Amino acid sequence: MSRIVQKYGGSSVASAEKIKHVAGRIAARRRAGDDVVAVVSAMGDTTDDLIELAQQITSHPVAREMDVLLSTGEIVSSTLLSMALNEEGLDAISLTGAQAGIHTDEVYGRARIAEIETGRMERELAAGRVVIVAGFQGISENFDVTTLGRGGSDTTAVALAAALHADACEIYTDVPGIFTADPRVVPQARPLKDIGYEEMLELATTGARVMHARAVEVGAIYGVDILVASTFDASAPGTLIHKETTMEQGNKVRGIAHQDRIAKVTVRGVPDQPGIAARIFEPLAAANVSVDTIVQNASVENLTDLTFTVAPGDLEGALDVVNKMLPVIGGSSVVSAPDLGTVSVVGTGMASAPGYAARMFKTLFDNKINIEMISTSDIRITCVVDADKVGDAVRALHAAFELDRG
């Protein structure tokens, strides 16, 4: 007997018929003798619909109330799936994040899991029940409902797999695995058999939406192997995310990730002296504004420009913070650009192999795509480009690095 944690995304449970299909899959595993804990997302576009509904009430909803509101989507999915399993003749129970023992900090909308008390789940599994957990949510120290941010159900599933010492963690979605690029942008993209944690984390962080970056982080920390596979295509083997085992592969590039929209903020005329960057980014962190790429220009007459990127939804908050800090740090002005995107080439070993950066930059140049900013890590090169050029950049780079070849 194995202990399995499965996660089903919103497209997998988008209708009553799809919920019944998922129930059939779970029932087959349970009847084969496995203990199953299933994590579910909200049905289809429920989360977007709830956000839109809230915005019809107020343009500035209270963060605590938004978390309570948005958590209801996953609760609906979990209860319906539990009903479907009971209809299949299996004993099943749905649990909210709080009932499942998922404790978080108090950062509404972006809470992080602090600990998981598994006692309730262990008792239900020992009683022979299938446990259905509402993903994306937990409870704070003050017993307030919190949500983990978009894609948080992935994090819920991997964290539960770690806490329950599961034999497998399986993420089911509407695509048959991790691809070399988004197949909606690059029809020639192909699924990967496996990928290392570090590479997957870079892909997820730079725009690959199949897996949530924080879920990959948890998997890497606790050594949880994660299978990403299709809910509806049982013949597709999926992609295993695990500790990297491939040695000295010929093509170091494993995938191309992109972000359709990001925003850029530039603080001009900043005094080039120690502590200035901290005085900008500490208030941003306190305001829960997540900063991505950061570039500082060379100093001219002891003044420099500091540029960073944020998600479009964080631009207003970032500008509020930076404009308040401008007189404190002695900067001259703040400018922003909301219509940018990113394209990233990811692969272990690129830093130690010559030519990858040059090929990326030449490919973008040959396709008349201007590079606004560049950032790198040991296994990633990211270029910020105009938003309307992102698709062209992804397709050109996928071809240039011959990722359509197995």
N, C-alpha and C positions, 0 to 999 in steps of 0.2 A: 504494500500500500504506500502511495506517495501523497505528499501534501502539496497541493497546487494552488497558486494565486493567479487568477486570471483578471484581466481588465478589458472591458468592452466600452469603446468610445461612443460618442453621441450618434454617429451614423449607423452604428451596429444595433442601437436600441431606438431608432427613430420612429417606429410604429409598433402597433400591437403585433403585427405579423413578424416583424424582425425580433421583437422581444421573445416571441414563441420560438423562433429559430435558435436564438441564444440559449433559451431554456433547454432546448433539445440537445445542444452541444454539451452544456453543463451536465445534464442528466446522463448522457453517455459516459462521461468521465466518472461521475459518481457511481454508476452501476458497474463500472470496471474496477471499482474498489478504492478510488482515490478520494481523499478529503479535498473539498474544493471551497476556497474563499473567492468570491467574485466581486470585483470593484466595478461600479458603473458610473458613466457620465450622464449628464442630462440628455433627454431625448432631442435629437436633431438640433434645431436652432433655438431651443428653449432658453438658454442663457442669454442670447442676443435679444430674444423677445422680452425677457424680464428687464434687461437693461433699458430697452426702448420704452417699456411701460413706466419704469421709474422716471425716465426723462420727460415723460408726459406730465408727471406730477411736479417735478422740480429739476432745475438745471444743476443744482448742487446737492445731491442726496447725501445724507449722513452716512459715512463709511460703515459704521456698525450696522445700520439698517440695511444697507446694500448687501452686506455679507449674509444676513439672515434671509433676505429675499432670494439671493442667488443660490443659496444652499438648498432651497426647496426643489430645484430642478432635479438634482441627483436623488433626493428622497423619493420623488415620484417614480423615477426609473427603478430604484431598488425595490420599492414595494410591489410594483407591477411584475418585475422579474421574479420576486418571491412567490407571488400569486401564480405565475405561469409554471413554476417548478412544482408547487403544490398540486396544480392541475395535472402535472405529469406523474403524480403519485409519489413525489419525493418530499421529505420533510425539509423545509427551508425557512429561514428567518432573515428579515431585513434589519440592518442596523444603521443608524446615523453615524457620522464621524465620532460624535461624542459617545454614543453607546458602544462603539467599537474601541473606545479608549484612546483616541488620537488627540493628544494634547499639543497645543501650539503656543507660540508667542502671541502678542496682541496687535500685530501689524495687520489691520484689516485690509483685505483684498490681496495681500501678498504674505500671508502668515507662513511661518516655517515650523515644521514639526519638531517639538522638543523631546517628546517621548511617546511611546505607545504601550499602554497597559493591555496585555493580551488576555487577561483572565476571562472576560466575557466570551470572547471568540473561542478560546480553548474549551470552555464548558459547552458551548453550542456544538462544536466539532465533536467532542467526546460523546455527545448525545446523538450523534449520527446525522446532524443537520448540515445542509449547505448554507453557508453564511454569505449573505449579500450585503456589501458595505457601500454606502453612498460615498462616492469619491469627492475629492476637491475641497474637503471640509474637515474641521476639527473643532476643538473647544479650548478657550483660553483659561488661564488660571482663575479668572473671575467668572467662569462659566458662560462666557459670551461665545456665540457661534462665530467662527472665522473661516475664511476661504483661502486657498493656497495659490490663487492666481490661475490664469488661463493654462490649461494643460495639467492642472494640479492632480487630476485623477491618476495620471501616470505615476506621479510622485507617491500618491496614496498606495498604489499597488506595489511598487518596489519597496517602499518602507514596510508595508505589511509582510511582504515576503521575507525581508530581513528579520523583522521582529518575531515572526512565527517559525523561523528556520525552515522555510518552505523548500521543497526539492526543485521547484521550477516556478518562474514568473513569466507569464505569457500575456503580451499586450496585443489585443485583437482590434483591428481597425478596418477601414474600407480599402486599404491598399495592401498588396502582398509582401510588404517588407520595406527595408531601407533601400532607396535607389541612388544611383550615382548622381542624379539631379532630380528635381521635381519633374515627373513625367508629363505633367500638364504644361510645362514650359519647354521641355526637351523630350519629344516623343521617342527618341532613340535611347533614352536613359534605361539602364538595366538594373535589376535587383541584385543586391550583394548577398552572398551566402553568409558572411559574418563580417564583423567590424569590431575594432577594439574600443574600450571605454573612452580613451582620450580622443580618438578621431570622432566618435559619435558625439561626444560632448562639444567639440568644436563645431561640428555640423549643426547640432541643435541650437547652440548659442548664436550661430550666424544665420539662422533662418530656416533650417530643415524642420518642418512642423510635425513630422511623424512621431517624434519623441520629445518629451519635455526635458530641458537641460537639467533641471534639478533632480529628475528621476534617474538620469544617467549618473549624476554625481553620487546619489545614494547607492546605486548599484555598484559603482567603482569602490566606494568606501567599504561596503560590507560584502563585496565579492558575490553579488547576486547576478547570475547570468540571466539575460532578458531576451526572450524570443518575441520578435515583432512579426505578426502574421495577419493574414486576411480572415475576417469573420466568415466570409461567404465563399471563398475559394479554398476548399480543403486540399486541393492538389498542389497548391503553392507552398514550398517548404518554409518560407519566411526568412528572416535575417536574425542571427544570433549575435547579441551584443555581449562581449565577454572580454577577459584579459587578452591583450593582443598576443597572438601566437605565430603569425606569419613572419618569416625571417627573410630579409633582403629581397623583397619583391621588386620586379623590374620597374613598373610604373608606380612611383611613390604616391601619386594622387589617387585618392579613393573616392572623392566626391566633390561636387560643386554645390554650395548653398547660397541662398540669396535672401535679402529682405526687400520687399517691394517699396516700403516707405520708412525712411528715418528722417530725423531733423538734425540740423547742425546749428550750434551756437558758437559764436566767436566773441571773445572778450578782447577788445583792442586796447593798445597802449598800456599794458600791464607792466608795472615796475619789475625788472628782472632781479629779484632778490629772494633769499630763502624764506619759505613759509607762505608765499603768495598762493601757490596751488592749493595748499591745505586750507587756506581761508576761503577758497572758492568751493572746493569739493566736500568739505565737512558739512557745510549747511545744506548742500544738495543731498547728501546722504541722510541727514536728519529729516529732510522733507520727503524721504523715500523716492527720490529721483534716481533711477539707475542710469549711470553713464557708461557708454561703450568706448568707442575710439577716442583717444586724446592725442592731440598734436600741439606742440609748442614750437613756434618759429624761432629762428636764431635772433639773438638780441641785437638791436640797433640803438645806439645811444642809451643803453641800459633800459630799453623798453622792448616788449615782445607782445605777440598776439597768442592767445591760448584758445584752442578750438576743441570742441568735444561734440559727440553725437548722442542723441537720446531717442527713445521711441516717440512717435508723433503725439501720443497722448500725454507725454511728460513735458512737451515743449513749453506749454503755458506755465507750468509749475517751475520749470528750470529758469525761464526768463524772469519770473517773479523773484526767485532767490538771487539770481546774479545781478539783477538791477538794484536790489537792496544792498548788495555787497559792493557795488561798483565804487561808490564814494569812499568806502572803508579801505579798499585795496588801492585806490588811486588810479583806476583804469579810466580810459577816455570814453569808450562807448561799447555797446553790445549790439551785435547784429545776428540775425538768424536766417536760415534757409530751410523751409519745410518740405521741399520737393526733391528729396534725394533717396537713394537706395544703396544697397551694398551687394557685392558679389565676392564670394570667398572660395578659394581653392584649398582643400584640406587633404593632408596625407602625412603619415609618419615618415620621417627621414628626408623630407624636402630640404631642411636646413643644411644637411650634410651632403646633399647632392647638387651639383652646379646646374644652372640653367632654368630652373622652374620659375623663379621670379621674372627673369628676362623674357621667357616665353609668354607668361601671363601679360606683362606690360606691352609686349609687341603685338599680341593678339588684340588687345583692346585698342591700341593705336591703329592697327590695320583696319579695324571696324569703326574707326572714327568715334570712339568712346572716350571722352575726357575723364581723367582720374582727378577727383577733388581731394581725396585724402587716402593714405595708405597706412595700414597697421599690420603687424606680423606677430606670430608666435613661432615656437619651434616646429609646429606642424600646420600652420595656417598663414595664408596671405589674403588680406581683405582690402578691397578697393571700394571707396565711396564714389558713386557715379550718379548722374541724373536719373531720377526715378523712371523716366520714359525710356531709358536705355538698358534697364536691368535685364529684361528678357533677352535682348540681343546679346548682352555680355555673357549670360549663362550659356546660351546656345553656342556661341563662338568658342568659349573656353572648354566646353564639353567636347567639342570637335577637336580643338587644338591638342588636348591631352589624351585624345583617342579613348575616351571612357566608354564608348559604345562597344568596344572590343572586350571580350571576356578574358 
